[in-house]
Amino acid sequence: MDSQELKSNLVLILDFGSQYTHLITRRIRALNVFSLCINGTSSLKSITDLSPRVIILSGGPHSVHAPNAPCFAPGFIEYVESNKVHVLGICYGLQLIVQQLGGVVRVGDKQEYGRMEIEVEKVGRLFGNKKEGDRQSVWMSHGDEAVKLPVGFEVVAKSKQGAVAAVENVERRFYGLQYHPEVTHSPEGMDTLKYFLFDVCGVTAGWKMEDVLDEELKIIKDTVGSEDHVICALSGGVDSTVAATLVHKAIGDRLHCVFVDNGLLRWKERERVMETFERDLHLPITCIDATEQFLSKLKGVTEPEKKRKIIGSEFISIFDAFAHDLEQKLGKKPVYLVQGTLYPDVIESCPPPGSGRTHSHTIKSHHNVGGLPKDMKLKLIEPLKLLFKDEVRELGKIMGVPQAFLKRHPFPGPGLAVRVPGDVTLENRLDILRRADEIFIQAIREAGIYDSIWQAFAVFMPVLTVGVQGDQRTHRYAITLRAVTSQDGMTADWYYFDHKFLIELSTRICNEVPGVNRVLLDITSKPPSTIEWE
């Protein structure tokens, strides 16, 4: 499928702040359909410039009848109808359609949260593959409900409690689901989305990672001038490695890679990363030891967001200095900085692609998104910012990045700073954590389960606990182990270890890591927790 065909089959999501919006994008891409997400209140021009085939209005935490509730741009209804664009509203999106087209939405007599059963009331287009009376389990999350539909709309499904669950106006191409089809808690949700896109809207599947590669190469070549030089911040992880390979493929030797040892790396990470980059990827790379610079700035800092901001600022300061040195060498100033920012990074830092979103809360700022200083001298290139981790791995595979790199667990940009709650510079906390983390990761590899886990790491607990070691009372620190499974890092479940494995691992850490007398296991999913501790 060529670029024009891809754009003519674009499914555009207007984001009104739902925690699940990213999943809509992900699920549609999984059907090999090109999908983008922008701010729900974006200008009409932002929408018309993209010329979408289908528009999905996401859920959100607001009530449509509340003052200043977010809404699509003026002229939106006229645009989609005159251009025969299909519109699907999900949760808040359904209520927005109903309200804006003359219906009534009010606080429901009974709110619906969690798993609910719905029943097909009428065979229509939205549930054209279902019969009247068919039931399915779905995931609800709403306090308001549509009590009066606009003229021409029909109810095609209701919840067990009698609330409107699905509506449609086939002639005007408006459809709505009061539940979330994109989450796994709606088992038939993907079938519904698939039927809607292919059978109702006539979308053609054909988007694939090769298309992303071609498009990103074109964007990089168009963005970077023929004489411009670019700096790439390499961490040794999947994201920065794939980003560097992609940019190198586009501009060749005008890419200059830099690896910064910020004193917050894992056990022997610097040596391992440098060896692998030089041996396997053949990328030109300079290593900078900035341990003292980072740790001196972090001394006494305990607030997580402040730590992230400091680390982001110091990284940019180093890149600026590196750019200056490069300018002396090349006789011209580097213009761009490449970072391996991913879509989940952007979402969690708020705003998501499309920018300007104000309808959801910041979960945390990522050092390569929310922690960048406003006076940064280098312009950013973020070729992966619309991709999820599994998509990045697929892109890397296409470009020939070694499997050893692609299978590496994610490692946060701020490094071990977010795995040591509080002041990271006190005593030998970082050394204790490095030793414990190395034992944990090696044990996982030896057990043959490393590739079954999305991310695993140890966390230093800044709490002294009482223990008994060598017949003596001890007062030492605890280590928490965290391991999760996930598809894209946006949601995650904790990994179920064999008890024998945990017993042996706990014994090893307490015996081999000085200063530790207790090992804990984090058994919290995401949500409610994030994967990292800070």
N, C-alpha and C positions, 0 to 999 in steps of 0.2 A: 504494500500500500504506500503510495507516494505521500509527500507532505501535505498536498492539497486535499487528498482524500481523508487523511487523518484529521485535518481541521474541519472538514465538512461533517465528521462524525463525532465532534467534540461533545462530551457531556460536562457541563459546567455546574459546579456546586456553589451556591451562594451560602456563605457561612454566617449563621446567626448565633454562634457561640456554643453549640452543643459539644459536649465532651466526645461525642462519637463522630463528629464531622469527618475527621481524617479517615475513619473506617469506610465511609461511603466512597471516598476517592480510591482507597485501597481495594475495596471489593469490585469496583467497576474496572479498575486496571487488571484485576485478576481475570476478568472476562475478555481481556485483550482489546479493551476499548479505551481510547485516550480520554483522560479526565483531568480537569484542573479545578482548584478551589480558590475562590476570591472572597473578599469581604462582602457580606450580605447587603451592606449599604453602599456598595460601589456605585459610581456614576453609571448612567445608562450607556454612555459612550464606552466605558470599560467593558461592558457586556457586548455591545454591538460590534466592537472592534474584534472580538473573539469569534463572533458569528456562530454560536453554539447550535447543535442539533437538538439537544435536550438540556433543560435547566432543572436542577434539583434544589429545592429550598430546604436547608437543614433544620434540625431542631434547635432549641435554645432555651435558656433559663428564664426568659421573660414572659409576661402575659401580654397578648396583643392589645388588650384594652388599657394597659398601664400607660401613664404619661411618658413620652419619649421612647416608647417601645421601638426597637429597630424595625425598619421596613425597607423593601426594595425601592429603587429610585422611581421618581415620577416618570410616567410614560412607559413603565415596564409592561403593564398589561397590554397596552396598544401595540408595543413592539412584538411581543411573543405571538399575539393573535395575527398581526399582519404578515409575520414571517413564518407562520405555521410551526412555531417551536413548541414541543411538548414540555409541559411543566409538571413536576411531581413534588408535592409538599410533604415533608416528613415531620410529624409531631407539631412543633411550632410552625413549620412551613405550611402544613394543612390549615391550621387556624388562621394564618396570615392570608391565605387564598380566600377562605370563607369570609373573613372580615372585609377584605379589600374589594370583594365582588358583591357585597351587599348582604351577606349572611350575618348571623349573630353568634358570638363566642362569649361564654361566661364561665365563672368558677363552677366546676362540677359539683353535683350533690355528693358524689363519691369520687375521691381521687383514685387514680390507678397507677400504681408503681410496681415494677417487677413483672414476673410471669403472669400472663392472663390468657384466657382462651377467647378466640373470636370465631364468629360463625358467618359464613357467606350468606347474605340476605337475597342477593340477586346476581344472576350471571351477567357480568358485563365485560368490558375490555380489560380492566385491571386484573380481575381474577378469571380471565377467559379460559384458563385451564382448570378451573374448579367448578363444582356443581353446587347448586343451592343446598344449604344445609351442611356443607363441608366445614369442618372445624380445624383449627390449628393453634398451636401455642405460640405466643409472641411476647416481646418485651415492651412493656408500657412504661412511660415516665412523664405523666402529665397531671396537672391539677385543674386545668381548664378543659372545656369541651365545646364542640360545635352543637348548638341547640336549634339553629335554623339555618338551612342551607340556601345559598344564592339560587336564583331562578335558573333552571336547566340542570342543576346538579342532582345526583341520585346517591343514596346510601347503598353501598355494595357489601358492607360487612359491619357487624356490631360486636361489641364485647359482651361477655357473659353478664355484665351488669347493665347492659342496654345502651352503653355509650357508643357514639359513632366511631367506627374503627377504620373505615375506608370509604372514600367518596370519589365520584368522577363526573366529568362533563365531557363526553367523548367528542361532541361537535366542536367545543372550544379548546379541546386538548389539555384540560386541566384535570389533574388526578391528585389524590391525597391519601396518606396513610397516617393514622394517629399513633402507630407504634414504630419501633425502630427495626426495619428489616435487615440493616447492616450488621447487627450484633449477632454473635453465635447463639445467644439466648432465644433468638427467633429462628428455629431450625429450618423453616421453609422460606426464610427471608431472601436468601440468595436466589432461589427459584423464582420468587416474585420479581426481584430486580431484573433477573435475566429475561423473564417473559416480557416485562415492561419495555426494556431497552430494545430487544430484538423483534418481538412480535407486535407490540403496540407502536413503538416509535420507528421501527425499521432501521435501527442502527446496524452498521456492518463492523464485525470484529476484524482486527487486522493490526492493531498497535502492538509492537514488540520492542524489546530492549535494543535491537539493532537500529530501530527508528530513533530511540533516545540518543544513542551514540552518534549517529549522523547529525542529528539536530544540534547536540551540544558542541560537536566539533565545528559546525558552521557558526554557532553563536560565538564561540571563543575566537575563531578566526576573524569574524566581523567586528568583535569588540576590541581585540588587541591589535594595535597598529602594526604594520609590517616591520617596523624598526623598534617596537616596544619590547622591553624586557620584563619578566615576571618572576616574582618570588613565590615559592610554595612552602608552606609550613608543614613539615612531615612529622608525624608522631610515631609512625610504625604500625598504626592501626589500619583497619580496612578502609575507612573513609578517606583519610588523607592520601593513602597509597593509590587508591583508584582515581582520586581527583588529580594527583600528580601525573599518573600514567596518561590520563585523558588529555590534560593540558600539554604534556610533552608530545603526545601524538599530534596535537594541533599546531604547536609552534616550535617544536624541536629544541635546539640548544639555547634558545632565548629564555628557557625556564631554568631558574636557579633554586635548588631545594636547600632548605635549612632545617636541621634537627636541633631542638633546644632541650638541653638537660636542665630542667628547672628545680632539680632536687626533690621532685615529687614523683619520681618514676618508680616502677616496680624493681624487684631484685634483678640486678645485672641487665636491666632493660637497655641501657645506652649501648653496651657492648654488643648485645644480641641484635639490636635494630641496625646499627651501623654495618655489622658484618653481613646481614641479610640484604640490605639495600645495595651494597657494593657487589655482592656475589651474585644475586638473583635478578635485580631490577636494572642494574647498570645506570642508575640515575646519578647525575652530578649532585653531590650533597656535602654541605659544610656542617660540622657539629660545633655547637656553641655551649660551653659550660657556664650556665648562669645561676648555679645553685645559690651562691651567696646573695645575689641580687634579689631572687624571689623570696628566700627564707627571711632575709632581713626586713623586707616589706610586710611579711606575714606575721612577724613576731608580735605577740600580744593580741592578735585579731581572732575573735571567736565567732562572730556572726557569719553564717554561711554565705549570704549574698555578698557581703563585703569581701570575703575571701575570693569569691568568683570574679568580682569586679577588679580586684587588685591583680589577680593572675592574668586576666584578659588585658589589662592595661600594660603590665610588664611585658607580655608577649609582643604587643604592638610596638612598645618602645624598643625592644630588641630587633624586631623586623625593620623598624625605621633606621636603626644604627647599621644593620646589615646592608640595607639598601644604600646607605651613604657610602659604606666601604666599597660596595659593588660599583657605585657611580664613579669612584676614584679609579677603579680598575678598568671599567668599560668606557669611561669618558662620557657616559650618559646615565640619567637617573632611571631606575626601574619604576614602572608606573603602577603595576598591579600586585596584589597579594592573593594567592589561591588558598581557600580553606575548604575542608571537607564537611561543611555544614549539611546536615540531612533535614528532611521534612519534619521528623519528630522534634529535632532541636528547635526549629523555627516555631512550631506549634507551642511547645512548652515554654518558650521564651515570650510568646505573644508579641507581635502579631504573626499569623500564618501568611503564606503566599497571598499577595494581594495587598498586604500591609494595612495599617490603619485600624485594625480590629480593636474594638473596645468592649465587646460583648462577653468576654470571658476573662477569668482571672489568670495572672501570671503564676505558673506553678514554680518555676525557678528560671533564672537566666543562665544561658550557656555562655561560656567564656568567648566562644566564637560567634555569638549572636548578640545577647543582651549586655555583654561586658565590654564592648568596644568603645573606646573613647571617641567623643565627637570630633576631636581635632586630628584624627588619624590621617597621616599624609598619603598613605597608599590606598588606591581604590580596590574594592573587593571583587573577586571572581569566585562564585560559589556554584560550580557546575552540577552539584548533586542536591541542591536545596529543595527540589521537588520530588526526591526519591526516598523510598523507605530502605532500611538496611538490606533486606533480602534482594531488592532490586539493584542496589549498589553491588552486591556480591555477584549477581548475574552479569552486570555490566563489566565488572572486573574480569570475570571468566571469559567473556567474549574478547577482551583485549589481551588475554594471556597472562594476567597476574597470577603468580603461583598460588596454588590451593592453600598452602600453609598460611599465607597472608589472609586470604579470603575467609578462612575458617576461624581466624582469631576472634576471641570474645571482645566486645566493645570495651574501650577504656576511656574514661571521661577526660576531657581536655584539661580540667584543673588537677588531674592526677590524684595522688593519694590525699590531697588536701580535703577532698570531700569524703574521705574514708577515715578521717581522724576528726571526730567532732571536737570543736574547740580549737585551742592553739596548737598548731601542728609542730611548732618549734620546741615545745617543752621536752626536757629530758631527751630520751632516745626513742620517742614514740614512733617515728617513721621507720627506724631500723627494726623495731619489734614487729611492726606491721608487715614490713617487707619479708621478713623471715617466715612469719605465719602464712602470709599469702602465697609464698613460693611453695611451701609444703602442701597447702591446699590444692593449688593448681596442678602440681606434679602428681599428687594422689589421684586426682580426677583423670589425668592423662593415663596413668598406669592402670586405672580401673577400666579404661576404654569407653568412658562416658563423656569425654570432653565435647564431642560434636553433638551430643544430645542435649547440651545445656546452652542456653542463649548467652548467659553471662554468669560468671562465678568470681567471687572475691572475698577477702577478709576485711573486717572493719575493726579498728582499734577502739576499745571502749575506755574512755578516760575516767574509769571508776576502779578504785582499788578494792579487791575482794579478799576475804580470808580463806586460806587454804592450808593443806597439810602436805608437805613435800619433804621426803627424807626424814620422817619422824619429827619434823619441825613445823611450827606454825609460820605461815607465810602471809604476806600482805602485798599482793601483786595484781596486775591488770587482767582484764578479760578480753577475749577475742570473739567477735561474732562472725559466723560464716553465712554468706548470702549466695544462693544459686537459684536462678530462675529459668523458666522456659518461656519462649515468646516467638511471635512471627515477625513483629516489626518494632518491638520496644515500647509501643504505646500502651499495651496491656501485658500482664505477665502473671504466671503462676509459679509458686516456689517448687523447686525440684525435690522429689521424694527419694532420698538416699536410703540405701540398705543400712540397717542398724549396725551391722558388723563393720561396715565401712566407716561410719561415724565414730564408733568406739575406738577403732585403730587410729583414726585421724586426730581425735581429741587427745589421745595418749601421746602421739608424736609431737603435737604442738606444745603440750605442757612440758614434755621432756626436753625438747630441742630448742625452744624459744625462751631465752632468759627473760624473766620479768612477767611471765604469764602463768596463771594457775587455774584458769577457768575458760571453757570454750562453750559458746552459745550458738544456736541455729535460728536464723531469721525465717519464720514460716508465714510471712505476710505477702499477699498478692498485690498486684498493681492494677487498679486502685484497691484499697485506699492508700497504700504507700507508693512512693516512687521506687525505682530499682535501687538507685544510689541513696545513701543516707543523708546527704546534704546536697 
